[in-house]
Amino acid sequence: MVEGQKVLITGGASGLGKALAARFVDEGASVSIVDLDLDRAREAAAEINPDKVLPLAADVRDPASLHAAVDEHIATYGELDTVIPNAGIWDFYRSFTRLSGEEIAALFDEVMAVNVKGYLLTAEATWRHLLKTNGSIIFTLSNSAFYAAGGGPSYTASKFAARGLVVQLAYELAPKIRVNGVAVGGMRTSLSGPASSGLGDRSVSEIFDRRPNGSNPYIPLHDISLDPATFTGSYVLLASKQDAGNITGHIINVDGGIAARGFAKSAGGDDL
C-alpha cells in the first residue's frame, strides 16, 4: 500500500513512533525518524534497518530545527509522501484541583507546546513538500481527543486541540494534501511527562505494570495487545493513496472500543 513512499515521523525513536517506522519499512517505505535525542534516533534506525531509516534530531517546538530536519530528509530521499506528527507527552492524570495556579501554568504550557504547537509546526515545515507529491499528514491522537479521564485537563485539552488541527488543516490543504488522524488507546511505551512538573523521567508503562497481566480493564477489548506495533495498521491504511485517497479530515479510533463501554464511574470529583 505504501511501497516506495518517503515518510517522516516525529517522536520516531521509541514507542509508537519506532513501531510505525518499523511497520512502514516492512511495507516498503523509506523513513526518517525525528527525535530530540540524535543518539537514540541512531540506535532505533540501526535496529530497524539502517538502509531504510534516516535518524534526525529536532525539537518539534522549534521551527528552525524542524525545517533543518526536513531539509535533510529531502536531501536524502528527494521527496516526502507522508508525515506523521507523533511526538508527545502525557500529564499522568494531573487534576487541576490538586495543583496551584503556578503549577497548572507550567504544566499546561509544556504539554500544549509539544502536543499542539509541535504538531502544527511539523505540518508547517512539511506541507510544501507534500504539495509536490499529493501526500498526506496523519496526526497521532488519543482517546482523550474524544473522552474525559484519559489524562488530566492539560493533556485532554491538547488532544482536543489536535483533533481541531485535523479538521482545519484538512480544509486548508484540500484538495492537494490529505490530513487525517489515528486516535490510539493506551499502550506500553516510554511516553513521559512534562519536565516542568517533575514527570520527565516517568513512563506510561508504569500504569500498565500495576494492572493484572498488564491489561487495560477499562475498555471492552481489554485483552488486546499493548504492543505499539498492533496500533500501526491504521496509519498504513491512511497513508495509502490507493486505499485512502478519498479520505481526509477523518480520525480512526483504535482505542479498544471505549465508545462502546458503559459508565464504570459517573463522576470524577466524589473525593473533593
C-alpha positions, 0 to 999 in steps of 0.5 A: 500500500505504501511501497516506495513512499518517503515518510517522516515521523516525529517522536520516531525513536521509541514507542509508537513512533519506532513501531510505525517506522518499523511497520512502514519499512516492512511495507516498503517505505523509506523513513526518517525518524525525528527525535530530540535525542540524535543518539537514540534516533541512531540506535532505533534506525540501526535496529530497524534497518539502517538502509531504510531509516534516516535518524534526525534530531529536532525539537518539534517546538522549534521551527528552525530545527524542524525545517533543518530536519526536513531539509535533510530528509529531502536531501536524502530521499528527494521527496516526502509522501507522508508525515506523521506528527507523533511526538508527545507527552502525557500529564499522568492524570494531573487534576487541576484541583490538586495543583496551584495556579503556578503549577497548572501554568507550567504544566499546561504550557509544556504539554500544549507546546509539544502536543499542539504547537509541535504538531502544527509546526511539523505540518508547517515545515512539511506541507510544501513538500507534500504539495509536490507529491499529493501526500498526506499528514496523519496526526497521532491522537488519543482517546482523550481527543474524544473522552474525559479521564484519559489524562488530566485537563492539560493533556485532554485539552491538547488532544482536543486541540489536535483533533481541531488541527485535523479538521482545519488543516484538512480544509486548508490543504484540500484538495492537494494534501490529505490530513487525517488522524489515528486516535490510539488507546493506551499502550506500553511505551516510554511516553513521559511527562512534562519536565516542568512538573517533575514527570520527565523521567516517568513512563506510561508503562508504569500504569500498565505494570500495576494492572493484572497481566498488564491489561487495560480493564477499562475498555471492552477489548481489554485483552488486546495487545499493548504492543505499539506495533498492533496500533500501526495498521491504521496509519498504513491504511491512511497513508495509502493513496490507493486505499485512502485517497478519498479520505481526509479530515477523518480520525480512526479510533483504535482505542479498544472500543471505549465508545462502546463501554458503559459508565464504570464511574459517573463522576470524577470529583466524589473525593473533593 
